[in-house]
Amino acid sequence: MRLRPLVLLAFLLPISGAFADAARMPVPGDCALFREGGEGYILKAPTYWLKGTITEVYRRPHRMDLCPNPGKPKERYTRDDWKRLAEAYPCVSDAARAREVEAIRIRLRVDRWDTPWTSQHGHNGWLFRGHFLDTELKEGVVLDIDGTLLERCEALP
């Protein structure tokens, strides 16, 4: 899974001219996209995604501690391993960098998605078998996601 450590800057303060009001914070009604996969330079893994509409943006204090390490390759993570990682996110790999931060959280109403259904279709990640972690994806379900994991997208027609 590609976690995008600089996506918060790309999401909140994009440098491209793709949006006329690119420097503003996301607001309810904006389109946002969560993606994972796509690794590889020559033979790329499939990219899976979920797209939705922001319903709320809020901040909360968060202790950025060490990322949980299940002690196995990511391909063998269980749903519980991914959920523990998501609950700890944002997190650090070096204990010296642990600190209190103000996390930007986004509630996202799911509109569309594409998830792998077997390990052969893609890696076992946050999106798998019609779920985002342990939440079944249905149109209209609202997810609470760290803002650094989302990208801006075009509004749905």
Phi and psi in radians as a Rosetta constraint file:
Dihedral C 1 N 2 CA 2 C 2 CIRCULARHARMONIC -1.679 0.35
Dihedral N 2 CA 2 C 2 N 3 CIRCULARHARMONIC 1.846 0.35
Dihedral C 2 N 3 CA 3 C 3 CIRCULARHARMONIC -1.520 0.35
Dihedral N 3 CA 3 C 3 N 4 CIRCULARHARMONIC 2.302 0.35
Dihedral C 3 N 4 CA 4 C 4 CIRCULARHARMONIC -1.717 0.35
Dihedral N 4 CA 4 C 4 N 5 CIRCULARHARMONIC 1.685 0.35
Dihedral C 4 N 5 CA 5 C 5 CIRCULARHARMONIC -1.149 0.35
Dihedral N 5 CA 5 C 5 N 6 CIRCULARHARMONIC -0.438 0.35
Dihedral C 5 N 6 CA 6 C 6 CIRCULARHARMONIC -1.809 0.35
Dihedral N 6 CA 6 C 6 N 7 CIRCULARHARMONIC 0.156 0.35
Dihedral C 6 N 7 CA 7 C 7 CIRCULARHARMONIC -1.148 0.35
Dihedral N 7 CA 7 C 7 N 8 CIRCULARHARMONIC -0.503 0.35
Dihedral C 7 N 8 CA 8 C 8 CIRCULARHARMONIC -0.994 0.35
Dihedral N 8 CA 8 C 8 N 9 CIRCULARHARMONIC -0.800 0.35
Dihedral C 8 N 9 CA 9 C 9 CIRCULARHARMONIC -1.120 0.35
Dihedral N 9 CA 9 C 9 N 10 CIRCULARHARMONIC -0.715 0.35
Dihedral C 9 N 10 CA 10 C 10 CIRCULARHARMONIC -1.168 0.35
Dihedral N 10 CA 10 C 10 N 11 CIRCULARHARMONIC -0.566 0.35
Dihedral C 10 N 11 CA 11 C 11 CIRCULARHARMONIC -1.400 0.35
Dihedral N 11 CA 11 C 11 N 12 CIRCULARHARMONIC -0.726 0.35
Dihedral C 11 N 12 CA 12 C 12 CIRCULARHARMONIC -1.584 0.35
Dihedral N 12 CA 12 C 12 N 13 CIRCULARHARMONIC -0.590 0.35
Dihedral C 12 N 13 CA 13 C 13 CIRCULARHARMONIC -2.352 0.35
Dihedral N 13 CA 13 C 13 N 14 CIRCULARHARMONIC 1.082 0.35
Dihedral C 13 N 14 CA 14 C 14 CIRCULARHARMONIC -1.105 0.35
Dihedral N 14 CA 14 C 14 N 15 CIRCULARHARMONIC 2.519 0.35
Dihedral C 14 N 15 CA 15 C 15 CIRCULARHARMONIC -1.600 0.35
Dihedral N 15 CA 15 C 15 N 16 CIRCULARHARMONIC -0.299 0.35
Dihedral C 15 N 16 CA 16 C 16 CIRCULARHARMONIC -1.324 0.35
Dihedral N 16 CA 16 C 16 N 17 CIRCULARHARMONIC 2.808 0.35
Dihedral C 16 N 17 CA 17 C 17 CIRCULARHARMONIC -1.557 0.35
Dihedral N 17 CA 17 C 17 N 18 CIRCULARHARMONIC 0.418 0.35
Dihedral C 17 N 18 CA 18 C 18 CIRCULARHARMONIC -1.129 0.35
Dihedral N 18 CA 18 C 18 N 19 CIRCULARHARMONIC -0.492 0.35
Dihedral C 18 N 19 CA 19 C 19 CIRCULARHARMONIC -2.161 0.35
Dihedral N 19 CA 19 C 19 N 20 CIRCULARHARMONIC 2.357 0.35
Dihedral C 19 N 20 CA 20 C 20 CIRCULARHARMONIC -1.104 0.35
Dihedral N 20 CA 20 C 20 N 21 CIRCULARHARMONIC -0.597 0.35
Dihedral C 20 N 21 CA 21 C 21 CIRCULARHARMONIC -1.951 0.35
Dihedral N 21 CA 21 C 21 N 22 CIRCULARHARMONIC 0.794 0.35
Dihedral C 21 N 22 CA 22 C 22 CIRCULARHARMONIC -1.081 0.35
Dihedral N 22 CA 22 C 22 N 23 CIRCULARHARMONIC -0.465 0.35
Dihedral C 22 N 23 CA 23 C 23 CIRCULARHARMONIC -1.411 0.35
Dihedral N 23 CA 23 C 23 N 24 CIRCULARHARMONIC -0.095 0.35
Dihedral C 23 N 24 CA 24 C 24 CIRCULARHARMONIC -1.449 0.35
Dihedral N 24 CA 24 C 24 N 25 CIRCULARHARMONIC 2.738 0.35
Dihedral C 24 N 25 CA 25 C 25 CIRCULARHARMONIC -1.159 0.35
Dihedral N 25 CA 25 C 25 N 26 CIRCULARHARMONIC 2.647 0.35
Dihedral C 25 N 26 CA 26 C 26 CIRCULARHARMONIC -1.130 0.35
Dihedral N 26 CA 26 C 26 N 27 CIRCULARHARMONIC 2.631 0.35
Dihedral C 26 N 27 CA 27 C 27 CIRCULARHARMONIC -2.323 0.35
Dihedral N 27 CA 27 C 27 N 28 CIRCULARHARMONIC 2.803 0.35
Dihedral C 27 N 28 CA 28 C 28 CIRCULARHARMONIC -0.915 0.35
Dihedral N 28 CA 28 C 28 N 29 CIRCULARHARMONIC 2.384 0.35
Dihedral C 28 N 29 CA 29 C 29 CIRCULARHARMONIC 1.815 0.35
Dihedral N 29 CA 29 C 29 N 30 CIRCULARHARMONIC -0.370 0.35
Dihedral C 29 N 30 CA 30 C 30 CIRCULARHARMONIC -1.216 0.35
Dihedral N 30 CA 30 C 30 N 31 CIRCULARHARMONIC 2.660 0.35
Dihedral C 30 N 31 CA 31 C 31 CIRCULARHARMONIC -1.541 0.35
Dihedral N 31 CA 31 C 31 N 32 CIRCULARHARMONIC 2.425 0.35
Dihedral C 31 N 32 CA 32 C 32 CIRCULARHARMONIC -2.414 0.35
Dihedral N 32 CA 32 C 32 N 33 CIRCULARHARMONIC 2.698 0.35
Dihedral C 32 N 33 CA 33 C 33 CIRCULARHARMONIC -2.348 0.35
Dihedral N 33 CA 33 C 33 N 34 CIRCULARHARMONIC 2.328 0.35
Dihedral C 33 N 34 CA 34 C 34 CIRCULARHARMONIC -1.913 0.35
Dihedral N 34 CA 34 C 34 N 35 CIRCULARHARMONIC 2.226 0.35
Dihedral C 34 N 35 CA 35 C 35 CIRCULARHARMONIC -2.259 0.35
Dihedral N 35 CA 35 C 35 N 36 CIRCULARHARMONIC 2.601 0.35
Dihedral C 35 N 36 CA 36 C 36 CIRCULARHARMONIC -2.597 0.35
Dihedral N 36 CA 36 C 36 N 37 CIRCULARHARMONIC 2.772 0.35
Dihedral C 36 N 37 CA 37 C 37 CIRCULARHARMONIC 1.707 0.35
Dihedral N 37 CA 37 C 37 N 38 CIRCULARHARMONIC -2.812 0.35
Dihedral C 37 N 38 CA 38 C 38 CIRCULARHARMONIC 1.375 0.35
Dihedral N 38 CA 38 C 38 N 39 CIRCULARHARMONIC 0.189 0.35
Dihedral C 38 N 39 CA 39 C 39 CIRCULARHARMONIC -1.211 0.35
Dihedral N 39 CA 39 C 39 N 40 CIRCULARHARMONIC 2.726 0.35
Dihedral C 39 N 40 CA 40 C 40 CIRCULARHARMONIC 1.925 0.35
Dihedral N 40 CA 40 C 40 N 41 CIRCULARHARMONIC 2.622 0.35
Dihedral C 40 N 41 CA 41 C 41 CIRCULARHARMONIC -1.773 0.35
Dihedral N 41 CA 41 C 41 N 42 CIRCULARHARMONIC -0.710 0.35
Dihedral C 41 N 42 CA 42 C 42 CIRCULARHARMONIC -1.766 0.35
Dihedral N 42 CA 42 C 42 N 43 CIRCULARHARMONIC -0.993 0.35
Dihedral C 42 N 43 CA 43 C 43 CIRCULARHARMONIC -1.769 0.35
Dihedral N 43 CA 43 C 43 N 44 CIRCULARHARMONIC 1.730 0.35
Dihedral C 43 N 44 CA 44 C 44 CIRCULARHARMONIC -1.442 0.35
Dihedral N 44 CA 44 C 44 N 45 CIRCULARHARMONIC 2.446 0.35
Dihedral C 44 N 45 CA 45 C 45 CIRCULARHARMONIC -1.259 0.35
Dihedral N 45 CA 45 C 45 N 46 CIRCULARHARMONIC 2.681 0.35
Dihedral C 45 N 46 CA 46 C 46 CIRCULARHARMONIC -1.066 0.35
Dihedral N 46 CA 46 C 46 N 47 CIRCULARHARMONIC 2.648 0.35
Dihedral C 46 N 47 CA 47 C 47 CIRCULARHARMONIC -1.814 0.35
Dihedral N 47 CA 47 C 47 N 48 CIRCULARHARMONIC 2.226 0.35
Dihedral C 47 N 48 CA 48 C 48 CIRCULARHARMONIC -1.921 0.35
Dihedral N 48 CA 48 C 48 N 49 CIRCULARHARMONIC 2.703 0.35
Dihedral C 48 N 49 CA 49 C 49 CIRCULARHARMONIC -2.701 0.35
Dihedral N 49 CA 49 C 49 N 50 CIRCULARHARMONIC 2.874 0.35
Dihedral C 49 N 50 CA 50 C 50 CIRCULARHARMONIC -2.447 0.35
Dihedral N 50 CA 50 C 50 N 51 CIRCULARHARMONIC 2.457 0.35
Dihedral C 50 N 51 CA 51 C 51 CIRCULARHARMONIC -2.153 0.35
Dihedral N 51 CA 51 C 51 N 52 CIRCULARHARMONIC 2.440 0.35
Dihedral C 51 N 52 CA 52 C 52 CIRCULARHARMONIC -2.779 0.35
Dihedral N 52 CA 52 C 52 N 53 CIRCULARHARMONIC -3.052 0.35
Dihedral C 52 N 53 CA 53 C 53 CIRCULARHARMONIC -1.980 0.35
Dihedral N 53 CA 53 C 53 N 54 CIRCULARHARMONIC 2.259 0.35
Dihedral C 53 N 54 CA 54 C 54 CIRCULARHARMONIC -1.183 0.35
Dihedral N 54 CA 54 C 54 N 55 CIRCULARHARMONIC 2.249 0.35
Dihedral C 54 N 55 CA 55 C 55 CIRCULARHARMONIC -1.842 0.35
Dihedral N 55 CA 55 C 55 N 56 CIRCULARHARMONIC -0.404 0.35
Dihedral C 55 N 56 CA 56 C 56 CIRCULARHARMONIC -2.797 0.35
Dihedral N 56 CA 56 C 56 N 57 CIRCULARHARMONIC 2.488 0.35
Dihedral C 56 N 57 CA 57 C 57 CIRCULARHARMONIC -2.154 0.35
Dihedral N 57 CA 57 C 57 N 58 CIRCULARHARMONIC 2.237 0.35
Dihedral C 57 N 58 CA 58 C 58 CIRCULARHARMONIC -2.559 0.35
Dihedral N 58 CA 58 C 58 N 59 CIRCULARHARMONIC 2.870 0.35
Dihedral C 58 N 59 CA 59 C 59 CIRCULARHARMONIC -2.008 0.35
Dihedral N 59 CA 59 C 59 N 60 CIRCULARHARMONIC 2.606 0.35
Dihedral C 59 N 60 CA 60 C 60 CIRCULARHARMONIC -2.601 0.35
Dihedral N 60 CA 60 C 60 N 61 CIRCULARHARMONIC 2.583 0.35
Dihedral C 60 N 61 CA 61 C 61 CIRCULARHARMONIC -1.154 0.35
Dihedral N 61 CA 61 C 61 N 62 CIRCULARHARMONIC 2.514 0.35
Dihedral C 61 N 62 CA 62 C 62 CIRCULARHARMONIC -2.550 0.35
Dihedral N 62 CA 62 C 62 N 63 CIRCULARHARMONIC 2.329 0.35
Dihedral C 62 N 63 CA 63 C 63 CIRCULARHARMONIC -1.528 0.35
Dihedral N 63 CA 63 C 63 N 64 CIRCULARHARMONIC 1.911 0.35
Dihedral C 63 N 64 CA 64 C 64 CIRCULARHARMONIC -1.481 0.35
Dihedral N 64 CA 64 C 64 N 65 CIRCULARHARMONIC 1.671 0.35
Dihedral C 64 N 65 CA 65 C 65 CIRCULARHARMONIC -1.809 0.35
Dihedral N 65 CA 65 C 65 N 66 CIRCULARHARMONIC -3.007 0.35
Dihedral C 65 N 66 CA 66 C 66 CIRCULARHARMONIC -1.077 0.35
Dihedral N 66 CA 66 C 66 N 67 CIRCULARHARMONIC 2.433 0.35
Dihedral C 66 N 67 CA 67 C 67 CIRCULARHARMONIC -1.172 0.35
Dihedral N 67 CA 67 C 67 N 68 CIRCULARHARMONIC 2.443 0.35
Dihedral C 67 N 68 CA 68 C 68 CIRCULARHARMONIC -1.091 0.35
Dihedral N 68 CA 68 C 68 N 69 CIRCULARHARMONIC 2.461 0.35
Dihedral C 68 N 69 CA 69 C 69 CIRCULARHARMONIC -2.137 0.35
Dihedral N 69 CA 69 C 69 N 70 CIRCULARHARMONIC 1.812 0.35
Dihedral C 69 N 70 CA 70 C 70 CIRCULARHARMONIC -1.190 0.35
Dihedral N 70 CA 70 C 70 N 71 CIRCULARHARMONIC -0.151 0.35
Dihedral C 70 N 71 CA 71 C 71 CIRCULARHARMONIC 1.326 0.35
Dihedral N 71 CA 71 C 71 N 72 CIRCULARHARMONIC 0.489 0.35
Dihedral C 71 N 72 CA 72 C 72 CIRCULARHARMONIC -2.639 0.35
Dihedral N 72 CA 72 C 72 N 73 CIRCULARHARMONIC 2.873 0.35
Dihedral C 72 N 73 CA 73 C 73 CIRCULARHARMONIC -1.109 0.35
Dihedral N 73 CA 73 C 73 N 74 CIRCULARHARMONIC 2.642 0.35
Dihedral C 73 N 74 CA 74 C 74 CIRCULARHARMONIC -0.983 0.35
Dihedral N 74 CA 74 C 74 N 75 CIRCULARHARMONIC -0.557 0.35
Dihedral C 74 N 75 CA 75 C 75 CIRCULARHARMONIC -1.088 0.35
Dihedral N 75 CA 75 C 75 N 76 CIRCULARHARMONIC -0.342 0.35
Dihedral C 75 N 76 CA 76 C 76 CIRCULARHARMONIC -1.862 0.35
Dihedral N 76 CA 76 C 76 N 77 CIRCULARHARMONIC 0.105 0.35
Dihedral C 76 N 77 CA 77 C 77 CIRCULARHARMONIC -1.081 0.35
Dihedral N 77 CA 77 C 77 N 78 CIRCULARHARMONIC 2.533 0.35
Dihedral C 77 N 78 CA 78 C 78 CIRCULARHARMONIC -1.620 0.35
Dihedral N 78 CA 78 C 78 N 79 CIRCULARHARMONIC 3.008 0.35
Dihedral C 78 N 79 CA 79 C 79 CIRCULARHARMONIC -1.024 0.35
Dihedral N 79 CA 79 C 79 N 80 CIRCULARHARMONIC -0.680 0.35
Dihedral C 79 N 80 CA 80 C 80 CIRCULARHARMONIC -1.138 0.35
Dihedral N 80 CA 80 C 80 N 81 CIRCULARHARMONIC -0.657 0.35
Dihedral C 80 N 81 CA 81 C 81 CIRCULARHARMONIC -1.072 0.35
Dihedral N 81 CA 81 C 81 N 82 CIRCULARHARMONIC -0.812 0.35
Dihedral C 81 N 82 CA 82 C 82 CIRCULARHARMONIC -1.118 0.35
Dihedral N 82 CA 82 C 82 N 83 CIRCULARHARMONIC -0.673 0.35
Dihedral C 82 N 83 CA 83 C 83 CIRCULARHARMONIC -1.153 0.35
Dihedral N 83 CA 83 C 83 N 84 CIRCULARHARMONIC -0.731 0.35
Dihedral C 83 N 84 CA 84 C 84 CIRCULARHARMONIC -1.069 0.35
Dihedral N 84 CA 84 C 84 N 85 CIRCULARHARMONIC -0.706 0.35
Dihedral C 84 N 85 CA 85 C 85 CIRCULARHARMONIC -1.119 0.35
Dihedral N 85 CA 85 C 85 N 86 CIRCULARHARMONIC -0.758 0.35
Dihedral C 85 N 86 CA 86 C 86 CIRCULARHARMONIC -1.108 0.35
Dihedral N 86 CA 86 C 86 N 87 CIRCULARHARMONIC -0.693 0.35
Dihedral C 86 N 87 CA 87 C 87 CIRCULARHARMONIC -1.184 0.35
Dihedral N 87 CA 87 C 87 N 88 CIRCULARHARMONIC -0.537 0.35
Dihedral C 87 N 88 CA 88 C 88 CIRCULARHARMONIC -1.460 0.35
Dihedral N 88 CA 88 C 88 N 89 CIRCULARHARMONIC -0.327 0.35
Dihedral C 88 N 89 CA 89 C 89 CIRCULARHARMONIC -1.231 0.35
Dihedral N 89 CA 89 C 89 N 90 CIRCULARHARMONIC 2.403 0.35
Dihedral C 89 N 90 CA 90 C 90 CIRCULARHARMONIC -1.295 0.35
Dihedral N 90 CA 90 C 90 N 91 CIRCULARHARMONIC 2.524 0.35
Dihedral C 90 N 91 CA 91 C 91 CIRCULARHARMONIC -2.437 0.35
Dihedral N 91 CA 91 C 91 N 92 CIRCULARHARMONIC 3.015 0.35
Dihedral C 91 N 92 CA 92 C 92 CIRCULARHARMONIC -2.165 0.35
Dihedral N 92 CA 92 C 92 N 93 CIRCULARHARMONIC 2.794 0.35
Dihedral C 92 N 93 CA 93 C 93 CIRCULARHARMONIC -1.723 0.35
Dihedral N 93 CA 93 C 93 N 94 CIRCULARHARMONIC -0.135 0.35
Dihedral C 93 N 94 CA 94 C 94 CIRCULARHARMONIC -2.161 0.35
Dihedral N 94 CA 94 C 94 N 95 CIRCULARHARMONIC 2.104 0.35
Dihedral C 94 N 95 CA 95 C 95 CIRCULARHARMONIC -1.010 0.35
Dihedral N 95 CA 95 C 95 N 96 CIRCULARHARMONIC -0.497 0.35
Dihedral C 95 N 96 CA 96 C 96 CIRCULARHARMONIC -1.161 0.35
Dihedral N 96 CA 96 C 96 N 97 CIRCULARHARMONIC -0.347 0.35
Dihedral C 96 N 97 CA 97 C 97 CIRCULARHARMONIC -1.656 0.35
Dihedral N 97 CA 97 C 97 N 98 CIRCULARHARMONIC 0.025 0.35
Dihedral C 97 N 98 CA 98 C 98 CIRCULARHARMONIC -1.145 0.35
Dihedral N 98 CA 98 C 98 N 99 CIRCULARHARMONIC 2.440 0.35
Dihedral C 98 N 99 CA 99 C 99 CIRCULARHARMONIC -2.972 0.35
Dihedral N 99 CA 99 C 99 N 100 CIRCULARHARMONIC 2.986 0.35
Dihedral C 99 N 100 CA 100 C 100 CIRCULARHARMONIC -1.439 0.35
Dihedral N 100 CA 100 C 100 N 101 CIRCULARHARMONIC 2.389 0.35
Dihedral C 100 N 101 CA 101 C 101 CIRCULARHARMONIC -2.369 0.35
Dihedral N 101 CA 101 C 101 N 102 CIRCULARHARMONIC 2.902 0.35
Dihedral C 101 N 102 CA 102 C 102 CIRCULARHARMONIC -1.817 0.35
Dihedral N 102 CA 102 C 102 N 103 CIRCULARHARMONIC 1.893 0.35
Dihedral C 102 N 103 CA 103 C 103 CIRCULARHARMONIC -1.487 0.35
Dihedral N 103 CA 103 C 103 N 104 CIRCULARHARMONIC 2.441 0.35
Dihedral C 103 N 104 CA 104 C 104 CIRCULARHARMONIC -1.654 0.35
Dihedral N 104 CA 104 C 104 N 105 CIRCULARHARMONIC 2.110 0.35
Dihedral C 104 N 105 CA 105 C 105 CIRCULARHARMONIC -1.944 0.35
Dihedral N 105 CA 105 C 105 N 106 CIRCULARHARMONIC 2.570 0.35
Dihedral C 105 N 106 CA 106 C 106 CIRCULARHARMONIC -2.279 0.35
Dihedral N 106 CA 106 C 106 N 107 CIRCULARHARMONIC 2.288 0.35
Dihedral C 106 N 107 CA 107 C 107 CIRCULARHARMONIC -1.639 0.35
Dihedral N 107 CA 107 C 107 N 108 CIRCULARHARMONIC 2.182 0.35
Dihedral C 107 N 108 CA 108 C 108 CIRCULARHARMONIC -2.135 0.35
Dihedral N 108 CA 108 C 108 N 109 CIRCULARHARMONIC 2.125 0.35
Dihedral C 108 N 109 CA 109 C 109 CIRCULARHARMONIC -1.468 0.35
Dihedral N 109 CA 109 C 109 N 110 CIRCULARHARMONIC 2.083 0.35
Dihedral C 109 N 110 CA 110 C 110 CIRCULARHARMONIC -1.272 0.35
Dihedral N 110 CA 110 C 110 N 111 CIRCULARHARMONIC 2.306 0.35
Dihedral C 110 N 111 CA 111 C 111 CIRCULARHARMONIC -1.963 0.35
Dihedral N 111 CA 111 C 111 N 112 CIRCULARHARMONIC -0.771 0.35
Dihedral C 111 N 112 CA 112 C 112 CIRCULARHARMONIC -2.572 0.35
Dihedral N 112 CA 112 C 112 N 113 CIRCULARHARMONIC 2.790 0.35
Dihedral C 112 N 113 CA 113 C 113 CIRCULARHARMONIC -2.834 0.35
Dihedral N 113 CA 113 C 113 N 114 CIRCULARHARMONIC 2.848 0.35
Dihedral C 113 N 114 CA 114 C 114 CIRCULARHARMONIC -2.515 0.35
Dihedral N 114 CA 114 C 114 N 115 CIRCULARHARMONIC 2.047 0.35
Dihedral C 114 N 115 CA 115 C 115 CIRCULARHARMONIC -2.171 0.35
Dihedral N 115 CA 115 C 115 N 116 CIRCULARHARMONIC 2.671 0.35
Dihedral C 115 N 116 CA 116 C 116 CIRCULARHARMONIC -1.265 0.35
Dihedral N 116 CA 116 C 116 N 117 CIRCULARHARMONIC 2.619 0.35
Dihedral C 116 N 117 CA 117 C 117 CIRCULARHARMONIC -1.886 0.35
Dihedral N 117 CA 117 C 117 N 118 CIRCULARHARMONIC -0.336 0.35
Dihedral C 117 N 118 CA 118 C 118 CIRCULARHARMONIC -2.441 0.35
Dihedral N 118 CA 118 C 118 N 119 CIRCULARHARMONIC 2.878 0.35
Dihedral C 118 N 119 CA 119 C 119 CIRCULARHARMONIC -1.073 0.35
Dihedral N 119 CA 119 C 119 N 120 CIRCULARHARMONIC -0.493 0.35
Dihedral C 119 N 120 CA 120 C 120 CIRCULARHARMONIC -1.213 0.35
Dihedral N 120 CA 120 C 120 N 121 CIRCULARHARMONIC -0.477 0.35
Dihedral C 120 N 121 CA 121 C 121 CIRCULARHARMONIC -1.342 0.35
Dihedral N 121 CA 121 C 121 N 122 CIRCULARHARMONIC -0.449 0.35
Dihedral C 121 N 122 CA 122 C 122 CIRCULARHARMONIC 3.020 0.35
Dihedral N 122 CA 122 C 122 N 123 CIRCULARHARMONIC 3.030 0.35
Dihedral C 122 N 123 CA 123 C 123 CIRCULARHARMONIC -1.259 0.35
Dihedral N 123 CA 123 C 123 N 124 CIRCULARHARMONIC 2.770 0.35
Dihedral C 123 N 124 CA 124 C 124 CIRCULARHARMONIC -1.413 0.35
Dihedral N 124 CA 124 C 124 N 125 CIRCULARHARMONIC 1.807 0.35
Dihedral C 124 N 125 CA 125 C 125 CIRCULARHARMONIC -2.263 0.35
Dihedral N 125 CA 125 C 125 N 126 CIRCULARHARMONIC -2.686 0.35
Dihedral C 125 N 126 CA 126 C 126 CIRCULARHARMONIC -1.133 0.35
Dihedral N 126 CA 126 C 126 N 127 CIRCULARHARMONIC -0.559 0.35
Dihedral C 126 N 127 CA 127 C 127 CIRCULARHARMONIC -1.785 0.35
Dihedral N 127 CA 127 C 127 N 128 CIRCULARHARMONIC 2.109 0.35
Dihedral C 127 N 128 CA 128 C 128 CIRCULARHARMONIC -2.864 0.35
Dihedral N 128 CA 128 C 128 N 129 CIRCULARHARMONIC 2.297 0.35
Dihedral C 128 N 129 CA 129 C 129 CIRCULARHARMONIC 0.879 0.35
Dihedral N 129 CA 129 C 129 N 130 CIRCULARHARMONIC 0.865 0.35
Dihedral C 129 N 130 CA 130 C 130 CIRCULARHARMONIC 1.251 0.35
Dihedral N 130 CA 130 C 130 N 131 CIRCULARHARMONIC 0.363 0.35
Dihedral C 130 N 131 CA 131 C 131 CIRCULARHARMONIC -2.242 0.35
Dihedral N 131 CA 131 C 131 N 132 CIRCULARHARMONIC 2.661 0.35
Dihedral C 131 N 132 CA 132 C 132 CIRCULARHARMONIC -1.915 0.35
Dihedral N 132 CA 132 C 132 N 133 CIRCULARHARMONIC 1.873 0.35
Dihedral C 132 N 133 CA 133 C 133 CIRCULARHARMONIC 0.966 0.35
Dihedral N 133 CA 133 C 133 N 134 CIRCULARHARMONIC -2.023 0.35
Dihedral C 133 N 134 CA 134 C 134 CIRCULARHARMONIC -1.839 0.35
Dihedral N 134 CA 134 C 134 N 135 CIRCULARHARMONIC 0.195 0.35
Dihedral C 134 N 135 CA 135 C 135 CIRCULARHARMONIC -1.727 0.35
Dihedral N 135 CA 135 C 135 N 136 CIRCULARHARMONIC 2.147 0.35
Dihedral C 135 N 136 CA 136 C 136 CIRCULARHARMONIC -1.184 0.35
Dihedral N 136 CA 136 C 136 N 137 CIRCULARHARMONIC 2.283 0.35
Dihedral C 136 N 137 CA 137 C 137 CIRCULARHARMONIC -1.393 0.35
Dihedral N 137 CA 137 C 137 N 138 CIRCULARHARMONIC 2.128 0.35
Dihedral C 137 N 138 CA 138 C 138 CIRCULARHARMONIC -2.423 0.35
Dihedral N 138 CA 138 C 138 N 139 CIRCULARHARMONIC 2.575 0.35
Dihedral C 138 N 139 CA 139 C 139 CIRCULARHARMONIC -1.009 0.35
Dihedral N 139 CA 139 C 139 N 140 CIRCULARHARMONIC 2.237 0.35
Dihedral C 139 N 140 CA 140 C 140 CIRCULARHARMONIC 1.692 0.35
Dihedral N 140 CA 140 C 140 N 141 CIRCULARHARMONIC -0.237 0.35
Dihedral C 140 N 141 CA 141 C 141 CIRCULARHARMONIC -1.157 0.35
Dihedral N 141 CA 141 C 141 N 142 CIRCULARHARMONIC 2.490 0.35
Dihedral C 141 N 142 CA 142 C 142 CIRCULARHARMONIC -1.855 0.35
Dihedral N 142 CA 142 C 142 N 143 CIRCULARHARMONIC 2.222 0.35
Dihedral C 142 N 143 CA 143 C 143 CIRCULARHARMONIC -1.905 0.35
Dihedral N 143 CA 143 C 143 N 144 CIRCULARHARMONIC 2.597 0.35
Dihedral C 143 N 144 CA 144 C 144 CIRCULARHARMONIC -1.881 0.35
Dihedral N 144 CA 144 C 144 N 145 CIRCULARHARMONIC 1.980 0.35
Dihedral C 144 N 145 CA 145 C 145 CIRCULARHARMONIC -2.263 0.35
Dihedral N 145 CA 145 C 145 N 146 CIRCULARHARMONIC 2.505 0.35
Dihedral C 145 N 146 CA 146 C 146 CIRCULARHARMONIC -1.077 0.35
Dihedral N 146 CA 146 C 146 N 147 CIRCULARHARMONIC 2.308 0.35
Dihedral C 146 N 147 CA 147 C 147 CIRCULARHARMONIC -1.064 0.35
Dihedral N 147 CA 147 C 147 N 148 CIRCULARHARMONIC -0.426 0.35
Dihedral C 147 N 148 CA 148 C 148 CIRCULARHARMONIC -1.255 0.35
Dihedral N 148 CA 148 C 148 N 149 CIRCULARHARMONIC -0.210 0.35
Dihedral C 148 N 149 CA 149 C 149 CIRCULARHARMONIC -1.625 0.35
Dihedral N 149 CA 149 C 149 N 150 CIRCULARHARMONIC -0.058 0.35
Dihedral C 149 N 150 CA 150 C 150 CIRCULARHARMONIC -1.914 0.35
Dihedral N 150 CA 150 C 150 N 151 CIRCULARHARMONIC 2.720 0.35
Dihedral C 150 N 151 CA 151 C 151 CIRCULARHARMONIC -2.138 0.35
Dihedral N 151 CA 151 C 151 N 152 CIRCULARHARMONIC 2.700 0.35
Dihedral C 151 N 152 CA 152 C 152 CIRCULARHARMONIC -1.207 0.35
Dihedral N 152 CA 152 C 152 N 153 CIRCULARHARMONIC 2.687 0.35
Dihedral C 152 N 153 CA 153 C 153 CIRCULARHARMONIC -2.607 0.35
Dihedral N 153 CA 153 C 153 N 154 CIRCULARHARMONIC 2.996 0.35
Dihedral C 153 N 154 CA 154 C 154 CIRCULARHARMONIC -1.257 0.35
Dihedral N 154 CA 154 C 154 N 155 CIRCULARHARMONIC 2.443 0.35
Dihedral C 154 N 155 CA 155 C 155 CIRCULARHARMONIC -1.065 0.35
Dihedral N 155 CA 155 C 155 N 156 CIRCULARHARMONIC 2.566 0.35
Dihedral C 155 N 156 CA 156 C 156 CIRCULARHARMONIC -1.275 0.35
Dihedral N 156 CA 156 C 156 N 157 CIRCULARHARMONIC 2.547 0.35
